[in-house]
């Protein structure tokens, strides 16, 4: 599975050569989504940061994961990738409740 992660990073780097966003590997969103799908990674989380969209992808048949950010101009950039992804099933407190009982 590390080979898939390495191939994904190299492919995005090659696509990204003409479009860099502050040193990040970026390419058109559709191209990056295809590469992630080819690596058997699907979206597991999404969040907004201003006008950018942060997404976390992970493979279902391995522990490979990738974190991306999509910019308002349509470019998707790789922020991080790695192995040992675990979705976890911990129960977190409701919003506004203290974390003290979890940390005990």
N, C-alpha and C positions, 0 to 999 in steps of 0.2 A: 504494500500500500504506500510505502514511502516513495516508490517509483512514480505512482500516480500524482502524489503531491509535488514532486520535483518536476514532473512533466507539466503540470498545471502552472507552476510558477514560471517555468521557462516559456511556455506558450503565451502567457499574459505579458511577459517581459518583451517578447518579440512583437506582439501586437501593439504594445504600448510605446515602442521606440519613439514615434513622432508625437505622442501625447503624454507628457509627464505632468503630474500635479504635485508640485513641491517635493519631487524625489520619489513619489509613489509610482508603482506600476499600475497604469490605467489603460483601459481600452473601452470601446463601445459596450454598453451594458449587455446587449444581445450576444456579443462574442464571448464575454466572460461567463454569462449564464450557460452558454453551450459548453464551454470548457468545464464548468462545475458539474453539469449534467453528465458529461463524458467521464468525469471522475466519480460518478455515482453519488454526488453530494446534493442534498436538497436543503431548502431553507428551514432552519429550526427556530430562529428568533429574528425580530425586526425592531428597530427603534429609530426615532427621529432626533436629529441634532440640528437645530436651525432649519435650513432648507436642504440638508443632506439626509440621506437614509442609510443607516448602518444595518447590515444584515449578517447573520451568522449561519453558515452552511456546514453540514456534517454528513458524512457517508453513513448509510444504513448497514453496510456490510463490513465496515472497519471502524477505526477510531479517528480517521482523518477529519480535520475541520479547517474552515477558512472564514475569516472575518473580512467583510468588504464595506466600502462606503460608496454610495452612488451620489454623484454631484448633480446640481441643478442642470448642468449642460448635457447630461446623459452619459457621462463617463462613469465607469465603475472601477474603483481602485482597490487593490489588495492591501489590507492593513496588516494582517497576520495570518499564519497558517501553521498547523502542527498536527500532533497525534495525541492519543490518550483522551479523546472526547468522551465524556460521560454525561448523559442528559440528567441523571440524578432524579430522585423522587422525594427530596426533602420537603417537608412542610415548612413554609415560611409564614411568619405572622402577618395578619392583615395590616394594611396601611394604617399607620398611626400607633400600632402596638409596639412596645419595646422588644428588642432582640434578646434581652437578658436570659430568658428561659432557654433559648437555643445555645447560648454561649456557655451555659453551666456544664 
